[in-house]
Amino acid sequence: MKKKSIAVLSIVFILLFIFILNINKDNNYYEKNILTFENDNLEKTSKDEKVTEICNKIKSMDITIKESPMNLSNETHMLYKQAYLDILKNKIPSSYNDNPYIKDIGIHAPEKFEDYFDDRHHVSFYYYDLDGDGLPELGLDNGFDVSIIKYYPDINKFNMIYAGMSTYQTILGTGQIWHHDGLHAGHVRDLYITLNGDGKWVTSVEFEEYFPEPGLKLDDYYYVSINGNEEIGMGEEIFRELITPFLELKKNAIPAMSMEEIFGELL
């Protein structure tokens, strides 16, 4: 009888022990899922806040074409136009010792001035104040490169103050360039490039849209970043809302000019 009682008690203890383990297991599972749920909510809240912040920053930007006025006399305009014409003719050197003339500085400029009139080159020009100093620069788009050159009358030389690939880039206005890299390596990339207060060209806003291979799922397919900071993923509707004003900029960019429009009687 005594042995039977001990056996019953042993079974009771074993069952009680199993019961307590199951309770702890359930509690751990519950706590784990609660924590996961809370972390997911925190991540979602943090992401939503970042999306809201980037939306507010972009919507507060002045997204319009800038065209700085040039209040110059006709004589001053003629001085700059003659200088830029001489630069294209390889008569005025750059300040680069190793690459003295425009044909040498790596922007696919024609060797001979006459080649600018050859339809194979398709060169477009921009005679505007492109850096905001009230004086004219000369922008060139030759189908390979977009470049901006600046003439310095006091030393009778020029510098290239911007160079990019015209396959991707368009001069928009004073201190404004648009970069569009179409579907490449599974994504589309657009950059709004501006000239900052230190005279440096910087990427102010970057847009990226991803098109992954079939079966590959991403957390987000649309990303935006400002001033080179963290890329923030978002939904397509918000992304389209943010990028649309910049696409309108390209439609309203300052017009390119022909050689004849700029230099006229000097040719």
GICORPE-V751173 format. One record per pair of residues at least 12 apart in sequence whose C-alpha atoms are under 10 Angstrom apart, sorted by the first residue. I is the first residue (numbers start at 1). GAP is how many residues later the second one is. Records with the same first field share a line. If there is no record, write none. Layout:
# GICORPE-V751173
I: GAP / GAP
This chain:
# GICORPE-V751173
47: 185 / 186 / 187
48: 184 / 185 / 186
50: 180 / 181 / 182 / 183 / 184
51: 172 / 173 / 180 / 181 / 182 / 183 / 184 / 187 / 188
52: 182 / 186
54: 170 / 171 / 172 / 177 / 178 / 188
55: 169 / 183 / 184 / 186 / 187
56: 186
57: 169
58: 146 / 147 / 167 / 168 / 184 / 185 / 187
59: 182 / 183 / 186
63: 182 / 183 / 185 / 186
64: 108 / 109 / 112 / 181 / 182 / 184 / 185 / 188 / 189
65: 107 / 108 / 109 / 110 / 111 / 181 / 183 / 184 / 185 / 187 / 188 / 189
66: 63 / 64 / 66 / 106 / 107 / 108 / 109 / 110 / 183 / 187 / 188
67: 61 / 62 / 63 / 64 / 65 / 105 / 106 / 107 / 108 / 109 / 186 / 187
68: 60 / 61 / 62 / 63 / 64 / 65 / 66 / 67 / 68 / 105 / 106 / 107
69: 59 / 60 / 63 / 64 / 65 / 66 / 67 / 105
70: 58 / 59 / 62 / 63 / 64 / 65 / 66
71: 63 / 64
72: 62 / 63 / 64
76: 59 / 60
77: 58 / 59
78: 185 / 188
79: 74
80: 47 / 55 / 56 / 57 / 58 / 70 / 71 / 72 / 73
81: 46 / 55 / 56 / 57 / 70 / 181 / 182 / 183 / 185
82: 181 / 184 / 185
83: 68 / 69 / 70 / 73 / 74 / 75
84: 43 / 52 / 53 / 54 / 65 / 66 / 67 / 74 / 178 / 179
85: 28 / 53 / 174 / 177 / 178 / 181 / 182
86: 27
87: 14 / 15 / 16 / 26 / 62 / 64 / 70 / 71
88: 13 / 14 / 15 / 21 / 22 / 23 / 24 / 25 / 26 / 28
89: 12 / 13 / 14 / 21 / 22 / 23 / 24 / 25 / 27
90: 12 / 13 / 14 / 20 / 21 / 22 / 23
91: 66
92: 59 / 64 / 65 / 66
93: 58 / 63 / 64 / 65 / 66
94: 55 / 56 / 57 / 58 / 62 / 63 / 64 / 65 / 66
95: 57 / 60 / 61 / 62 / 63 / 64 / 65
96: 61 / 62 / 63 / 64
100: 57 / 58
101: 56 / 57
102: 47 / 56 / 57 / 58
105: 54 / 55
106: 39 / 57
107: 33 / 34 / 35 / 37 / 38 / 39 / 40 / 53 / 56 / 57 / 58
108: 13 / 33 / 34 / 35 / 36 / 37 / 38
109: 12 / 14 / 31 / 32 / 33 / 35 / 36
110: 13 / 32
116: 26 / 143
117: 141 / 142
120: 22 / 23
121: 20 / 21 / 22 / 23
122: 19 / 20 / 21 / 22 / 136
123: 17 / 18 / 19 / 20 / 21 / 22 / 23 / 133 / 134 / 135 / 136
124: 15 / 16 / 17 / 18 / 19 / 22 / 131 / 132 / 133 / 134 / 135
125: 13 / 14 / 15 / 16 / 17 / 21 / 22 / 23 / 130 / 131 / 132 / 133 / 134 / 136 / 137
126: 12 / 13 / 14 / 15 / 21 / 22 / 45 / 47 / 128 / 129 / 130 / 131 / 132 / 133 / 136
127: 12 / 13 / 21 / 128 / 129 / 130 / 131 / 132 / 134 / 135 / 136
128: 45 / 46 / 126 / 128
129: 21 / 44 / 45 / 46
130: 18 / 19 / 20 / 31 / 41 / 42 / 43 / 44 / 45 / 46 / 65
131: 17 / 19 / 30 / 31 / 42 / 43 / 44 / 45 / 63 / 64 / 65 / 68
132: 41 / 42 / 43 / 63 / 67
133: 41
135: 15 / 16
136: 13 / 14 / 15
137: 12 / 13 / 14 / 21 / 23 / 24
138: 12 / 13 / 22 / 124
139: 21 / 22 / 23 / 24 / 32 / 117 / 118
140: 23 / 26 / 31 / 116 / 117
141: 22 / 23 / 24 / 25 / 26 / 28 / 29 / 30 / 115
142: 23 / 24 / 25
143: 22 / 23 / 24 / 25
144: 20 / 21 / 22 / 23 / 24 / 25
145: 18 / 19 / 20 / 21 / 22 / 23 / 24 / 25
146: 16 / 17 / 18 / 19 / 20 / 21 / 22 / 23 / 24 / 25 / 31
147: 13 / 14 / 15 / 16 / 17 / 18 / 19 / 22 / 23 / 24
148: 12 / 13 / 14 / 15 / 16 / 23
149: 12 / 13 / 14
150: 12
161: 38 / 39 / 40
162: 33 / 38 / 39
164: 13 / 15
165: 14
166: 13 / 14
167: 12 / 13 / 14 / 15
168: 12 / 13 / 14 / 21 / 22 / 23
169: 12 / 21 / 22 / 23 / 24
170: 80 / 83 / 84
171: 22 / 79 / 82 / 83 / 84 / 85
172: 20 / 21 / 22 / 77 / 78 / 79 / 80 / 81 / 82 / 83 / 84
173: 21 / 76 / 77 / 79 / 80 / 81 / 82
174: 20 / 21 / 80
175: 18 / 19 / 20 / 21 / 24 / 25 / 26 / 27
176: 16 / 17 / 18 / 19 / 25 / 26 / 28 / 73 / 77
177: 14 / 15 / 16 / 17 / 18 / 24 / 25 / 26 / 72 / 73 / 76
178: 12 / 13 / 14 / 15 / 16 / 25 / 68 / 69 / 71 / 72 / 75
179: 12 / 13 / 14 / 24 / 27 / 71
180: 12 / 27 / 67
181: 27
182: 27
183: 26 / 27 / 28
184: 26 / 27
185: 25 / 26 / 27
186: 23 / 24 / 25 / 26 / 27
187: 21 / 22 / 23 / 24 / 25 / 34 / 35
188: 19 / 20 / 21 / 22 / 23 / 34
189: 17 / 18 / 19 / 20 / 21 / 34
190: 13 / 15 / 16 / 17 / 18 / 19 / 34 / 53 / 56 / 57
191: 12 / 13 / 14 / 15 / 16 / 17 / 33 / 34 / 35 / 55
192: 12 / 13 / 14 / 15 / 34 / 35 / 54 / 55 / 57
193: 12 / 13 / 34
202: 25 / 26
203: 22 / 23 / 24 / 25
204: 21 / 22 / 23 / 24 / 25
205: 19 / 20 / 21 / 22 / 23 / 24 / 38 / 41
206: 17 / 18 / 19 / 20 / 21 / 22 / 23 / 25 / 37
207: 15 / 16 / 17 / 18 / 19 / 24 / 25 / 32 / 33 / 35 / 36
208: 13 / 14 / 15 / 16 / 17 / 23 / 24 / 25 / 31
209: 12 / 13 / 14 / 15 / 24 / 27 / 30
210: 12 / 13
219: 14 / 15
220: 12 / 13 / 14 / 15 / 16
221: 12 / 13 / 14 / 15 / 18
222: 12 / 13 / 14 / 15 / 16 / 17 / 18
223: 12 / 13 / 16
224: 15 / 18 / 19
